[in-house]
Amino acid sequence: MNKPHPKEINCSACGEVTLVRAEPVYEDFKRVGESFVCTACGKRYASAEETPFVAAQAKPVVFTEADKPDVISIFEEHERQRCCAYCKHIVLNPFGQRCGVTNRFTEATDLCEHFEKK
């Protein structure tokens, strides 16, 4: 009941490949299963086992591992550890980021001569 079903069926009543609509089946306000209805002709199938689902086609492979882009590195390793995001003087609040030493607005990627690691 929790397993997803394909959305297309080969209807035995109208002979068309159409979409199917899943409808819940209730007994005394309790859901006991699903029935499936052909959207073209309205034929109702009592269960997933009786429903003639169309087999899913294999998805085409368009991209390979060689097509993935290289990882971009904005900072060199020694620069990355010296930006304001890693500094113990940065003051974060909802209205902006400030340097605790110079009291100026900063960005997390700024580089500063007052840097001290957190």
C-alpha positions in Angstrom: 0.0 0.0 0.0 2.9 2.4 0.6 4.9 1.4 -2.5 4.6 4.0 -5.3 3.0 2.7 -8.5 3.6 3.7 -12.1 1.2 6.4 -13.4 0.3 4.7 -16.7 -1.7 1.6 -17.4 -2.6 -0.4 -20.5 -6.3 -0.5 -19.9 -8.0 -3.8 -20.6 -11.4 -2.1 -21.3 -10.5 0.7 -23.7 -7.2 -0.7 -25.0 -5.4 2.6 -24.5 -2.2 3.5 -22.6 -3.6 6.1 -20.2 -3.0 7.6 -16.9 -4.4 5.9 -13.8 -5.9 7.6 -10.7 -5.4 5.9 -7.3 -8.4 6.2 -5.0 -8.5 5.1 -1.4 -10.8 2.3 -0.3 -12.4 2.7 3.2 -14.3 0.3 5.5 -16.0 2.1 8.5 -13.8 5.2 8.3 -10.6 3.1 8.1 -8.5 3.1 5.0 -8.0 -0.5 3.9 -6.4 -0.2 0.5 -6.4 1.5 -2.9 -8.3 1.0 -6.1 -7.2 2.3 -9.5 -9.3 4.0 -12.1 -8.5 4.5 -15.8 -8.8 8.2 -16.6 -9.9 7.5 -20.2 -12.8 5.2 -19.7 -13.4 5.0 -15.9 -12.8 1.3 -15.5 -12.0 0.5 -11.9 -9.4 -2.0 -10.8 -9.8 -3.4 -7.3 -6.1 -3.7 -6.4 -2.6 -3.0 -7.7 -2.2 -6.7 -8.5 -5.2 -6.5 -11.0 -4.1 -3.2 -12.5 -2.2 -3.6 -15.8 0.6 -1.1 -15.2 2.9 -0.2 -18.0 6.5 -1.2 -17.2 8.7 1.8 -16.5 11.2 2.5 -19.3 14.9 2.8 -18.3 15.9 6.4 -18.0 18.5 7.4 -20.6 22.0 8.1 -19.3 22.9 11.6 -20.5 25.8 12.5 -18.3 28.8 10.5 -17.1 31.2 11.1 -14.2 33.6 12.7 -16.7 30.9 15.5 -17.4 30.9 16.6 -13.7 32.6 20.0 -13.3 35.8 20.3 -11.3 35.6 21.5 -7.7 36.2 25.2 -7.7 38.4 26.6 -4.9 38.0 30.3 -4.3 40.6 30.7 -1.6 44.0 29.0 -1.3 44.3 26.9 1.9 46.4 29.6 3.8 43.9 32.3 2.8 40.8 30.4 3.8 41.8 30.2 7.4 42.5 33.9 7.6 39.1 35.3 6.5 36.7 37.0 8.9 34.3 34.0 9.1 37.0 32.2 11.2 38.1 35.2 13.3 37.3 35.5 17.0 36.6 39.2 16.6 33.6 39.0 14.3 30.3 40.1 15.8 27.3 38.5 14.2 23.8 39.9 14.5 20.7 40.0 12.3 21.5 43.5 11.0 25.0 42.9 9.9 28.5 41.6 10.6 31.0 43.8 12.4 34.6 43.5 13.3 35.0 43.7 17.1 38.4 45.5 16.7 37.7 48.1 14.1 33.9 48.3 14.6 33.4 48.3 10.8 30.9 46.3 8.8 32.6 43.2 7.3 31.7 40.3 5.1 32.6 36.7 6.1 35.0 36.4 3.2 37.0 39.6 4.0 40.6 39.3 4.9 42.0 41.4 7.8 45.3 42.2 9.4 43.7 41.9 12.9 42.8 38.2 12.4 42.9 35.9 15.3 41.7 32.3 15.0 38.6 31.3 17.0 
